[in-house]
Amino acid sequence: MPRAFLELIRFSHTLFALPFALLSAAMALRLDGSVFRWQDALGILLCMVFARSAAMAFNRWADRRIDAANPRTADRHLPTGRLSTKSVMAFVACCSIGFVGSTLIFLPNAVPVAASVPVLAFLFGYSYAKRFTILAHAWLGAALMLAPLAAWVVIRPEFVPIPWPPVLLGLAVLFWTTGFDLIYACQDAAFDAAAKLHSVPGRYGIQTAFRLSAATHAVTVLLLALIPSVYAPFGPIFYGGVGVVAMILLTEHYLARPKQDTALDLVKVNVAFFQMNVLVSVGLLVVGIVDLVC
C-alpha cells in the first residue's frame, strides 16, 4: 500500500521544486544577518514533501473520471480501483495536516503558518484549472514558484523592500514549469480537444504549444541570468550554470519536438519531461551552492 501511494503521487517528481527551495534558502542564508537553524532546513523539507504529496493526490482524486476516460491514464490507481477514493482523500487530509503542522517548526516566524492554508487552497485549485482556463499550465508554474519564495521567507521574513533574488528565481521557476508542462500536455492534445478541456495543445495544436514552450524557456534563461545583477554573491560559476541550463532546455526541445502536428514520440516526451528537468533543478542547485561557498 505505501508503494501504491508513492506511485500515485509520482514521489520522484518532488525533485522538480525542492532543489529551488533549497537554493533559495541557501541564498538567503548567505546574506548578512541570516542565521542557520537546523529546524528551518527540516521544516522546508517536510513542507515541500507534504504540500506536494497532498496536491498531487488531490489532483489524482479530482481527475479520476477524466483519467478513466483517457487511454493514456486509464491504468492509474483510482480508475483501476487499486486505491479507493476514500483512502486517497484520507492521504490528502493527512498530508495537508502534516504540511500545516510542519510550518510550526518555523516559529517565532509566523508567516509560514499564516500562509499555509491559502497555499494549500492555491495548490488544490490547480486540479480544476484546466476545466475553465487556458492558463492551467501557468497555474502549475505559479504553484512551483511558491517553493523558492516560501523558502526565502522562512530564512528572511522580509517584504519591503522587495527581495528581488527569490522573486527572479521564482519567476524563472514559473516560466520553466509552464514550458515543460506545455510539452507534457501535448500527449493529451487530441483527448483534451474532444473532452473540451482547456489546454494549449488541445485548443491550438501541438506545434503552437511547442513554440510557446520555447518562448517560456527562453524567458526562464533570461530571468536566471538576471539574478546575479541583484544578488552579489553569485558570479561566473552561476552564469556558467545558466549556460548549461540553456543547453539542457535546448536538448529537451530537440528530443521531444513533433515531426507533425499529430505525431509525438511519447518515450522522448517522458525523457524530456523528467530527466532533462531534473537535470535543470538539481544541476542549478549544485552550481548555486558551489558558487556560494567558493
N, C-alpha and C positions, 0 to 999 in steps of 0.2 A: 504493500500500500504506500509506504513513504516514497518508493521509487516512482510509483504512478503519479504522485503529486509533483515530484521533481520534473518528470517528463511533461506533465500538464503545463507547468509554468515556464518550461524551457529555462531551467535554472542557469545554465551556462551563459545565457544571454545577459545575465547581470553584468558581464564583462563589458557591455556597451557603455553604461553610465558610471559604474563605480570608479573606474580609473580617473574620470574627470572630477569626481567629487574629491578623491584623494589628492589629485594635483592641485585643486583649488585650495584645499586645506593646507597643503604644504606651502603654497604661495602666500597664504595669509600668515602662516607661522614665521615665514622668512622676514616679515616686516618688523620694524622696531615696536616693542610694546606687546607683542603677541607671546603668550605663554603656552607651552605644550602641556596638555593634560592627557594621560593615557586614556581616561574615560571618554574624552572627546573622540579619539580615534575609534574606540569601541562603539560609541554611540553612532558615529557616521556609518560604520559597517553594518550595525544592526538595523538602523533606519533604512538604509539602502536595500538590504535583503528583504525586510518585512514589507516595505512600501511596494517594491516591485513584485513581490510574490502575491500580495493582496490584489494589486492592479491586474496582473496577468491572469490570475484565477478568476477574478470578476469578469474579465474580458471573455474568457472561455465560457463562463456561465451566460453572459449576455448574448453571445454569438452562437449558442448551442444549436439553435434551429437553422441559422444561416450556414453554420458549418456542416450540419447534416445534409443540407441541400447541395452543397458544393462538393463535387467529386474529389477535389484535392484535399479537402479537410474532413471528409465524411468518416474517416477512420480515427478521429480524435477521441479522447476519453469519454466525453459526455455523449456525443452522438452514438457511440457503440455501447454505452452502458457500463464501461469499465469503471467509471466513477459515477456516483449518483449526484444529482443536483444538490441534495441536502448536504452531502459530505463536502462538496466543493464550496458551498456557501458557508459551511462551518469553518472551513480552511480560510476563507476570505475574512471571516469575523476574527479568527484567532490571529491572523497576520496583521489585521488592522489594529487590534488591541496591542499587539506586540510593537507596532510602529509608534503608536501614540505613547505607550509606556516607555519606549526607548528614548523619546525626546526628553523625558525627565532626567536622564543622565546629564544633560547639558546645564541644568540649574546650577547657579542662580541666573544663567542666561535663559529668560523665559520666552524669547522669540520663537524658538523651535516648537515649544509646547503650544503656544497660541496659534501657530500656523499649521499644526499637524492635521487637524480635521479639514480645514479648507484645502490643503494639499491633497488629501485623500479624495475629497469630492472632485477635485480637478482631474486626478488620475482616473477615477471611475468614469468621469464624463466622457473620456476619450472613447470608451467602448460603444457609445451611442453616436459618436460624431459622424460616422460615415452614413448614418441614416438621414442626415439633414444638411450636411455642409461639405463642400468640396475641399475645405480646409482641414479635413481629418488628418492628412499627412503632417501638416504643420502643428496640429494639436499634439500629436505624438512627439514631435520635436520639442514643443514647449514643455511637455511633461519631463523629458530627459534634461532639458535646460535647467530645471529646478535643482538638479543634483549639484553642480558647481556653485550655484548661488546660495543654496542652503548650507553647503559645507563651509563657505566663506563666512557666513553669518554666525555659524557655530563658533568659529575662532575669533572673529571680529564683528560683533553686533553693531554695525555702523551703517547708516543710510545717508547721512549728509556730512560731507559731500558724497556724491555717488561714487562708490568704489568701482572704477572702470575695469580693472583687471578681471574680476569674476563676471562682470556684465558682458565683456567682449568674449570671454571663454564660453559663457552661457549661450550667447547668440551664435557662436560658432557651432556649438552642440545642436542648437535648434536647426540650423541650416543643414548641417551634416546628417542629422537624423531624418529630416524631411526628404533629403536627397536619396538616402538608401531605402527609405520606406516607399518612395515612388517606384524604385526599381523592383522591390519585393512585390508590390501590389500589381505589377504587370502580369504576374502569374494568374491573377483572377480577373483580368480585364473583361473577358467575354462573360463570365458569370456575373460580375458587378453590373455590367450593362443590362443583362437580362433581368437581374433582380432589382434594378433601379436603385442600386446603392451608389453613394456619392464618392467616387474615386476618380482621380485624373485619368488613369489608363482606361477605366470603364466609360468615361464620358468623352474624352478627347483622343483616345488611342495610345498605343504603346510608344510610337515614335515621339509624340508630344511629351509624354511622361519622361522619356529618357532625356529629351532636350531640357526640360525643366529641371530634372535631377542634375544634369551637368551644370546648369546655371547656379543652383543652390550650392553645389560643391565648390564651384569657383568662389562664391561668396564666403564659404567656410574657410578656404585657404587665405583669403584676404583678411578676414577677421582674426585668424590666428597670427598672421604676420603683423597685425597692428598691436598685439598685446605687449611686446617689448617697449613700444613707444609710451605706454602708460604704466609699465612695470619694470623698473630699472634693473632688478636682479637678473632678468633674462637677457641673454646676449647671443653671440654667434652659434652656440650649441643649439639653442631653441630655434633659431632661424633655420639651422640645418635640419632639425626635426620637422619643421613646417614644409621644407622642400621634399622630404621623404613622404610626408602625408600627401602632398600633391601628387607624387608619383604613384602612391598606393591607390588613390582615388581614380587616377587615370587608368590604372590596371583594372580596377573594379569595373569601370565603364567599358573597357575593351572586352573583358571576359563575358559580361552579361549582355552586350549590345545585341539588339534584334536584327536579323537579316531582312525581315519584312515586318509589317505591322501586326501580323498574327503569329509570328514564329519566335519562340524563345527556347533556349536550351536551359531547362529547369535545373539541371545539375550545376551549370555555370552560374545561374542566378543565385543559388543557395551558397555556392562558394564565395561569390562576390558579397552576398549579404552578411554571412557570418565571418568567414576567415579574414577577408580584407578589412572589415570594420573593427574586428578585434585587434588587428594589427595597428589600426589608427589610434584607438583609445589606449591600449596598453603601451604601444610604442611612444605616444606623446607623453604619457605619464613617466616612463623611464627617462626620456630625453629631458623633460622638465626637472625631474629630481636631480639628474646628473648636473644640469646647468645651475641649479640652486646650491649644490654642495661644492662645486668647483670654483 
